[in-house]
């Protein structure tokens, strides 16, 4: 019984991908392991390790995965530990993050992250365009947010828009 389940699991998890046309430019999503995020990129041909939607790409990331903004390094306390807890928990005082860092909570436990990087990243997520232009939003049916990419050189913005690049990400303006 176990071997049958195991065989079914292996077969069920293999995806052949989609048929594509060589030379056709299209926007697909890829998982960037240095940032632990999914980003759009213009592709030509039959790309491997690419996803047709942001949601498909994000489905490959563990749901309980927690990280500091832009996958920046965690901040260590003098004892070398990096975990932290919600204020009010008994463990809070003994596991406070050092000055200049904040506790970024995961499912049950958090990690100490550089406050300056977190603030910069969160400010950039607001995606502002030059005066008179508007930020292009995702067309994802599940949520609306600016259409973020990793960098403008990935040509992910629609042709009638301008790419704005920040320190941590890029977005499209029209």
Buried (B, 14 or more C-beta within 10 A) or exposed (E): EEEEEEEEEEEEEEEEEEEBEEEEEBBBBBBBEEBBBBBBBBBEEEBEEBBBBBBBBBEEEEEEEBBBBBEBEBBEBEEEEBBBBEEEEEEEEEBBBEEEBBBBEEEEBBBBBBBEBBEBBEEBBEBBBEEEBEBBBBEEEEEEEBBBBBBBEBBBBEEEBBBBEBEBBBBBBE
